[in-house]
């Protein structure tokens, strides 16, 4: 039989409620509506029959009083009497209420759960160094008949759930009350949602480095998931989200992540009736990349993960063996080399048609205004941030003549020819102008040429 105890802290004022331990409280609760009488008659506290509590009538005698004993006689209707013996303890003042590990709890209860099954579990801690001050009980508040809470924090099914509306949440309040003096408590919101598919189990991060990540999980205990949504967050922001087939239990994401420890992973089981998310699982991203033997083309190295029997091996899925590609290569085996698209550009050098070339190669084309076969070059490079091939800007150099310099040159020739129209040198200037114009086909499309030509022809045939 459990020992019944009554506690009060030293220095408690008159009228203070005394604390019954769990065993004494159960005995008193069983005898409600009964008249209580103490034996022996103790002058500094009494039993309040109306409220079924013990209350001090004077200042507590002194601290450190050795445990004393008393008996409460509960006289009930039909000449029934229940006598409960208990010890009296004067304790240190209770200063630490029990604390829940979370600010609120949300459990998803499959409607197929049998009576007695656990829906979820809350965690409570009390940091008071005194043992009896750190003991606590849990009380579930709210109008409902389907759930109860056990002393170990388990929320249990106590009535069938199949009559509850699916995915419509029930909001309850959960109290944690300790047995110190004075009694302290804390409370937390508890939400329970009836579902048809339970959450994914045994969620784990196999590999998480700055180049790729591999996630694993087990299927739900109840129901069948049609799809699974994978969500990765950092500091509250979604940085990756993808839905996969419900029968899948491993997924590889190739995200360039920073090395840090504040990432979270959540898996959501989805069926025709609704969605059931898992708890958030924290994980860290490391810079180190696993190494293993494998099969790849010359464009990459094996993508490794922790396989069966704790062996590091090359990752393999429906797309085959995977490799970690070098910049500019793609596909599972890294055999495809990316390229920059053909481009028609207009810049200070004139109009240029750049051909399609592969990453890390250099295109070389004739200068639009080059008389000696000068060529202009441009590099196709891989942009890691955008993960695509892009053209670099054309380097500013003096190999190709700019449109503006050609126009200036032709303008000078035209002016000279106009001033020296009757001389041999003037005629030669006109000749140079026309030969230059014919060698630079792009000049035929320039808006200033008609004006220059008219000036030269009028000068030549004066």
C-alpha positions as CSV (number, residue, x, y, z in Angstrom):
1,X,0.0,0.0,0.0
2,X,1.3,3.5,-0.9
3,X,2.3,5.8,1.9
4,X,0.0,8.9,2.3
5,X,1.7,12.2,2.9
6,X,0.6,15.8,3.7
7,X,3.1,18.6,3.0
8,X,3.4,22.3,3.9
9,X,6.4,24.5,3.4
10,X,7.9,26.4,6.4
11,X,6.8,30.0,6.8
12,X,3.4,29.3,5.0
13,X,0.8,32.0,6.0
14,X,-2.5,31.2,7.7
15,X,-5.1,29.8,5.3
16,X,-2.5,28.1,3.0
17,X,-3.6,25.0,1.1
18,X,-1.6,22.0,2.1
19,X,-0.3,19.5,-0.5
20,X,-1.5,15.9,-0.5
21,X,0.7,13.4,-2.3
22,X,-0.9,11.3,-5.0
23,X,-1.8,8.4,-2.7
24,X,-3.6,10.6,-0.1
25,X,-5.3,12.6,-2.8
26,X,-6.8,9.4,-4.3
27,X,-8.1,8.3,-0.9
28,X,-9.8,11.7,-0.3
29,X,-11.2,11.9,-3.8
30,X,-13.0,8.5,-3.3
31,X,-14.8,9.9,-0.3
32,X,-16.4,13.1,-1.6
33,X,-19.5,14.4,0.2
34,X,-18.2,13.0,3.4
35,X,-17.5,14.8,6.7
36,X,-13.9,14.7,7.8
37,X,-12.5,14.7,11.3
38,X,-8.8,14.6,12.3
39,X,-7.3,12.5,15.0
40,X,-5.5,13.6,17.1
41,X,-6.9,17.1,17.2
42,X,-4.1,19.3,15.7
43,X,-4.4,23.0,16.4
44,X,-2.5,24.5,13.4
45,X,-4.3,22.9,10.4
46,X,-7.7,21.4,9.7
47,X,-9.6,19.5,7.0
48,X,-12.1,21.6,4.9
49,X,-14.9,19.2,4.2
50,X,-16.6,21.5,1.7
51,X,-13.5,21.7,-0.6
52,X,-11.9,18.4,0.5
53,X,-8.6,20.0,1.2
54,X,-6.3,20.6,4.2
55,X,-5.8,24.2,5.3
56,X,-3.5,25.8,7.9
57,X,-5.2,27.6,10.8
58,X,-2.1,29.2,12.2
59,X,1.5,29.8,11.3
60,X,3.4,26.6,10.7
61,X,5.2,25.7,14.0
62,X,8.8,25.6,12.9
63,X,11.0,24.3,10.1
64,X,12.6,20.9,10.3
65,X,9.8,19.3,12.3
66,X,10.1,15.6,12.2
67,X,7.4,13.7,10.4
68,X,4.2,13.5,12.5
69,X,1.3,11.2,12.0
70,X,-2.4,11.8,11.9
71,X,-5.6,10.1,10.8
72,X,-8.5,11.5,8.8
73,X,-11.8,9.9,9.5
74,X,-14.2,10.4,6.6
75,X,-17.8,9.8,7.7
76,X,-20.1,9.2,4.7
77,X,-23.8,8.5,4.2
78,X,-25.3,5.1,5.1
79,X,-23.1,4.9,8.2
80,X,-19.9,4.3,6.2
81,X,-16.6,5.5,7.4
82,X,-13.2,5.5,5.7
83,X,-10.1,6.2,7.8
84,X,-6.9,7.3,6.2
85,X,-3.6,7.6,8.1
86,X,-0.9,9.9,6.8
87,X,2.3,11.6,7.7
88,X,2.8,15.4,8.1
89,X,6.0,16.9,6.5
90,X,7.2,20.5,6.8
91,X,9.3,21.1,3.7
92,X,11.3,23.7,1.9
93,X,9.3,26.1,-0.3
94,X,8.6,24.8,-3.8
95,X,10.0,27.3,-6.4
96,X,10.1,25.3,-9.7
97,X,7.0,24.4,-11.6
98,X,7.1,21.4,-14.0
99,X,7.9,22.5,-17.5
100,X,6.8,20.9,-20.9
101,X,9.5,20.4,-23.5
102,X,7.5,22.2,-26.2
103,X,5.3,25.3,-26.2
104,X,2.5,23.2,-27.8
105,X,1.9,19.7,-29.0
106,X,0.1,18.5,-32.1
107,X,-0.6,14.7,-32.5
108,X,-2.1,13.0,-35.5
109,X,-4.3,10.0,-34.5
110,X,-5.1,7.4,-37.2
111,X,-8.8,6.6,-36.9
112,X,-7.9,2.9,-37.0
113,X,-6.0,3.0,-33.7
114,X,-7.3,0.5,-31.2
115,X,-8.3,1.4,-27.7
116,X,-5.3,1.6,-25.4
117,X,-2.9,2.6,-28.3
118,X,-0.6,5.6,-27.8
119,X,-1.3,8.7,-29.9
120,X,1.8,10.6,-28.8
121,X,3.8,11.4,-25.8
122,X,4.6,14.7,-24.0
123,X,7.8,15.3,-22.1
124,X,7.7,17.1,-18.7
125,X,10.7,18.0,-16.5
126,X,10.9,19.6,-13.0
127,X,14.3,21.0,-12.0
128,X,13.5,21.3,-8.3
129,X,16.3,19.4,-6.4
130,X,13.8,18.2,-3.7
131,X,12.4,14.9,-4.9
132,X,8.8,15.4,-3.7
133,X,8.8,18.9,-5.2
134,X,9.7,17.5,-8.6
135,X,7.0,14.8,-8.7
136,X,4.0,15.7,-10.8
137,X,0.7,14.5,-12.3
138,X,-0.8,15.3,-15.7
139,X,-4.5,16.4,-16.2
140,X,-6.2,16.6,-19.6
141,X,-8.8,19.4,-19.8
142,X,-11.5,19.7,-22.5
143,X,-14.8,18.2,-23.5
144,X,-13.9,14.9,-25.2
145,X,-14.2,11.2,-24.5
146,X,-11.7,9.7,-26.8
147,X,-8.4,10.4,-25.1
148,X,-6.7,10.2,-21.7
149,X,-3.2,10.9,-20.5
150,X,-0.9,8.6,-18.5
151,X,1.6,9.5,-15.8
152,X,4.5,8.9,-18.2
153,X,3.1,11.5,-20.6
154,X,1.5,9.1,-23.1
155,X,-1.7,10.3,-24.6
156,X,-3.9,7.1,-24.9
157,X,-7.0,6.2,-27.0
158,X,-9.8,5.3,-24.6
159,X,-12.8,5.3,-27.0
160,X,-13.1,4.4,-30.8
161,X,-12.0,7.1,-33.2
162,X,-13.7,6.0,-36.3
163,X,-16.7,8.3,-35.6
164,X,-14.6,11.5,-35.6
165,X,-14.6,13.8,-38.6
166,X,-11.3,13.3,-40.6
167,X,-8.6,16.0,-40.4
168,X,-10.7,18.2,-38.1
169,X,-8.6,19.0,-35.0
170,X,-9.6,18.8,-31.4
171,X,-7.9,21.4,-29.1
172,X,-7.3,20.5,-25.5
173,X,-5.4,21.9,-22.5
174,X,-2.9,19.8,-20.6
175,X,-1.8,20.6,-17.1
176,X,1.3,19.4,-15.2
177,X,0.9,19.8,-11.4
178,X,3.7,19.0,-9.0
179,X,3.3,17.8,-5.3
180,X,5.4,20.4,-3.7
181,X,4.3,23.1,-1.3
182,X,2.9,25.4,-2.6
183,X,1.7,23.3,-5.5
184,X,2.9,24.8,-8.8
185,X,1.8,23.9,-12.3
186,X,2.2,24.7,-16.0
187,X,-0.1,24.2,-19.0
188,X,0.3,23.7,-22.7
189,X,-2.0,23.4,-25.7
190,X,-2.6,19.9,-27.1
191,X,-4.1,19.5,-30.5
192,X,-5.2,16.1,-31.8
193,X,-6.2,15.5,-35.5
194,X,-7.9,12.3,-36.7
195,X,-6.2,11.1,-39.9
196,X,-6.4,8.1,-42.3
197,X,-2.6,7.8,-42.7
198,X,0.0,8.1,-40.0
199,X,3.2,10.0,-40.2
200,X,6.4,8.5,-41.8
201,X,8.6,6.7,-39.3
202,X,12.4,6.4,-38.6
203,X,13.2,9.5,-40.6
204,X,17.0,9.8,-41.0
205,X,19.6,11.8,-43.0
206,X,22.0,9.4,-44.6
207,X,24.3,12.0,-46.1
208,X,24.2,15.8,-46.0
209,X,27.1,17.7,-47.5
210,X,27.4,21.0,-49.4
211,X,26.8,19.2,-52.8
212,X,24.1,16.6,-52.3
213,X,21.9,15.1,-49.6
214,X,20.3,11.7,-49.2
215,X,17.2,11.2,-47.0
216,X,15.7,7.9,-45.8
217,X,12.5,6.9,-44.0
218,X,10.1,4.0,-43.2
219,X,6.5,3.9,-44.3
220,X,3.5,4.8,-42.0
221,X,2.2,2.3,-39.4
222,X,-1.4,3.0,-40.4
223,X,-2.8,3.7,-43.8
224,X,-1.1,4.0,-47.2
225,X,0.6,7.2,-48.4
226,X,0.0,8.0,-52.1
227,X,2.8,10.6,-52.1
228,X,5.4,11.9,-49.7
229,X,6.4,15.6,-49.6
230,X,10.0,16.3,-48.6
231,X,10.6,19.7,-47.1
232,X,13.9,21.2,-46.1
233,X,14.0,24.5,-44.2
234,X,16.7,26.7,-42.8
235,X,15.8,29.5,-40.3
236,X,12.1,29.1,-41.1
237,X,12.6,29.5,-44.9
238,X,11.8,26.6,-47.3
239,X,14.9,25.9,-49.4
240,X,13.9,22.6,-50.9
241,X,10.5,20.9,-51.5
242,X,9.6,17.9,-53.6
243,X,6.9,15.2,-53.8
244,X,7.8,11.6,-54.5
245,X,5.9,8.4,-54.9
246,X,4.4,7.0,-51.6
247,X,6.2,3.7,-52.0
248,X,9.6,5.3,-52.2
249,X,11.7,5.4,-48.9
250,X,14.9,7.1,-50.1
251,X,15.5,10.4,-52.0
252,X,18.5,12.2,-53.2
253,X,18.6,16.0,-53.5
254,X,21.4,17.8,-55.2
255,X,21.2,21.2,-53.5
256,X,24.3,23.5,-53.0
257,X,23.9,24.0,-49.2
258,X,26.2,25.9,-46.8
259,X,27.9,24.1,-44.0
260,X,25.8,24.7,-41.0
261,X,23.8,22.9,-38.2
262,X,20.4,24.7,-38.4
263,X,18.6,22.7,-41.1
264,X,15.3,20.8,-40.6
265,X,13.7,18.0,-42.5
266,X,10.0,17.2,-42.5
267,X,8.2,14.5,-44.4
268,X,4.4,14.7,-45.1
269,X,2.4,11.6,-45.8
270,X,-0.4,12.4,-48.4
271,X,-3.5,10.4,-49.3
272,X,-6.9,11.2,-50.9
273,X,-8.3,12.4,-47.5
274,X,-5.5,14.7,-46.3
275,X,-1.9,15.2,-45.2
276,X,0.0,14.1,-42.1
277,X,3.3,15.8,-41.4
278,X,6.1,14.4,-39.3
279,X,8.0,16.3,-36.6
280,X,10.9,18.4,-37.7
281,X,14.2,16.6,-37.7
282,X,17.3,18.8,-37.3
283,X,20.5,18.0,-39.2
284,X,23.8,19.5,-40.0
285,X,25.5,20.0,-43.4
286,X,29.1,19.1,-43.6
287,X,31.7,20.1,-46.2
288,X,33.3,16.7,-46.4
289,X,32.2,14.5,-49.3
290,X,32.2,10.7,-48.9
291,X,34.5,8.7,-51.2
292,X,34.0,5.2,-52.7
293,X,34.6,3.1,-55.7
294,X,32.1,3.3,-58.5
295,X,31.3,3.7,-62.2
296,X,31.3,7.1,-63.9
297,X,32.3,8.7,-67.2
298,X,35.2,11.1,-67.4
299,X,32.9,14.0,-66.3
300,X,32.5,13.1,-62.6
301,X,33.2,11.0,-59.5
302,X,30.9,8.4,-57.8
303,X,28.2,9.9,-55.5
304,X,28.6,7.9,-52.3
305,X,26.3,7.2,-49.3
306,X,26.1,4.8,-46.4
307,X,24.6,1.7,-47.9
308,X,23.6,-1.7,-46.3
309,X,25.8,-3.3,-43.8
310,X,27.4,0.0,-43.0
311,X,29.3,0.1,-46.3
312,X,30.1,3.3,-48.2
313,X,29.0,2.7,-51.8
314,X,27.8,4.5,-54.9
315,X,24.2,5.7,-54.8
316,X,21.8,3.8,-57.1
317,X,18.1,4.4,-57.9
318,X,15.7,4.0,-60.8
319,X,17.9,6.3,-62.9
320,X,20.9,4.0,-62.3
321,X,24.2,4.7,-60.6
322,X,24.8,8.4,-59.8
323,X,27.9,10.5,-60.1
324,X,28.9,13.9,-58.8
325,X,29.6,15.8,-62.0
326,X,32.4,18.3,-62.6
327,X,31.4,21.8,-63.7
328,X,29.7,21.8,-67.0
329,X,28.7,18.1,-67.0
330,X,25.2,16.6,-66.4
331,X,23.1,13.4,-66.3
332,X,23.4,10.6,-63.8
333,X,26.6,9.3,-65.2
334,X,28.0,12.8,-66.1
335,X,28.4,11.8,-69.7
336,X,26.6,14.9,-71.1
337,X,28.6,18.1,-71.5
338,X,26.6,21.3,-71.4
339,X,27.0,24.1,-73.9
340,X,26.3,27.8,-74.5
341,X,23.6,28.4,-77.1
342,X,24.3,30.2,-80.4
343,X,23.9,33.9,-80.0
344,X,23.5,36.9,-82.3
345,X,25.1,39.9,-80.6
346,X,25.4,43.6,-81.4
347,X,28.1,45.5,-79.5
348,X,30.8,48.1,-80.0
349,X,32.6,45.8,-82.5
350,X,29.5,45.5,-84.7
351,X,27.2,42.5,-85.3
352,X,28.6,39.1,-84.4
353,X,27.2,35.6,-84.7
354,X,28.6,33.4,-81.9
355,X,28.3,29.6,-82.6
356,X,27.2,27.0,-80.1
357,X,30.1,25.6,-78.1
358,X,30.7,23.4,-75.1
359,X,31.5,24.6,-71.5
360,X,35.2,25.7,-70.9
361,X,35.8,26.1,-74.6
362,X,36.5,29.4,-76.5
363,X,34.7,30.6,-79.6
364,X,36.7,32.5,-82.2
365,X,35.1,34.5,-85.0
366,X,36.3,37.1,-87.5
367,X,36.1,40.7,-86.4
368,X,33.3,42.5,-88.2
369,X,35.7,45.3,-89.2
370,X,39.0,43.5,-89.7
371,X,40.9,43.7,-92.9
372,X,43.8,41.3,-91.9
373,X,41.8,38.4,-90.6
374,X,41.7,39.5,-87.0
375,X,39.5,37.4,-84.8
376,X,37.6,38.1,-81.6
377,X,37.2,35.4,-78.9
378,X,34.7,34.6,-76.2
379,X,34.6,31.9,-73.4
380,X,31.7,29.6,-72.5
381,X,31.8,29.0,-68.8
382,X,29.7,27.2,-66.1
383,X,27.8,29.3,-63.6
384,X,27.7,27.3,-60.3
385,X,25.0,29.4,-58.7
386,X,22.6,29.2,-61.7
387,X,23.8,25.7,-62.6
388,X,23.9,26.5,-66.3
389,X,26.3,27.4,-69.1
390,X,26.7,31.1,-69.9
391,X,28.7,33.3,-72.2
392,X,31.3,35.5,-70.7
393,X,31.4,39.1,-71.6
394,X,33.7,40.0,-74.6
395,X,37.0,41.2,-73.3
396,X,37.8,44.8,-74.1
397,X,40.9,44.7,-76.3
398,X,42.3,46.3,-79.4
399,X,42.2,43.4,-81.8
400,X,39.0,44.3,-83.4
401,X,38.2,47.8,-84.6
402,X,35.1,49.4,-83.1
403,X,32.3,50.8,-85.2
404,X,32.9,54.3,-83.9
405,X,36.6,54.3,-85.0
406,X,35.7,53.1,-88.5
407,X,33.1,55.9,-88.8
408,X,35.7,58.5,-87.7
409,X,38.2,57.1,-90.2
410,X,35.7,57.3,-93.0
411,X,34.7,60.8,-92.0
412,X,38.3,62.0,-92.2
413,X,38.7,60.5,-95.6
414,X,35.5,62.1,-96.8
415,X,36.5,65.6,-95.5
416,X,40.0,65.2,-97.1
417,X,38.5,64.2,-100.4
418,X,36.1,67.1,-100.4
419,X,38.9,69.6,-99.8
420,X,41.3,68.0,-102.3
421,X,38.8,67.1,-105.0
422,X,41.0,68.3,-107.9
423,X,44.2,66.6,-106.7
424,X,45.5,63.1,-107.2
425,X,45.5,62.5,-103.4
426,X,41.9,63.5,-103.2
427,X,40.9,60.9,-105.9
428,X,43.0,58.3,-104.0
429,X,41.2,59.2,-100.8
430,X,37.8,58.5,-102.5
431,X,39.2,55.2,-103.8
432,X,40.3,54.2,-100.3
433,X,36.9,55.1,-98.9
434,X,35.0,53.0,-101.4
435,X,37.4,50.0,-101.0
436,X,37.1,50.2,-97.2
437,X,33.3,50.3,-97.5
438,X,33.2,47.2,-99.7
439,X,35.5,45.3,-97.4
440,X,33.3,46.0,-94.4
441,X,30.0,44.6,-95.3
442,X,28.5,45.7,-92.0
443,X,29.0,49.3,-93.1
444,X,26.4,49.0,-95.8
445,X,23.7,48.9,-93.1
446,X,25.0,52.0,-91.2
447,X,22.7,55.0,-91.3
448,X,25.5,57.6,-91.9
449,X,26.9,55.9,-95.0
450,X,24.4,57.4,-97.5
451,X,25.3,60.9,-96.4
452,X,29.1,60.2,-96.8
453,X,28.6,58.5,-100.2
454,X,26.6,61.4,-101.6
455,X,29.3,63.9,-100.3
456,X,32.1,61.9,-102.0
457,X,30.2,61.4,-105.3
458,X,29.3,65.1,-105.6
459,X,33.0,66.0,-104.9
460,X,34.3,63.5,-107.5
461,X,32.0,64.7,-110.3
462,X,32.1,68.5,-109.8
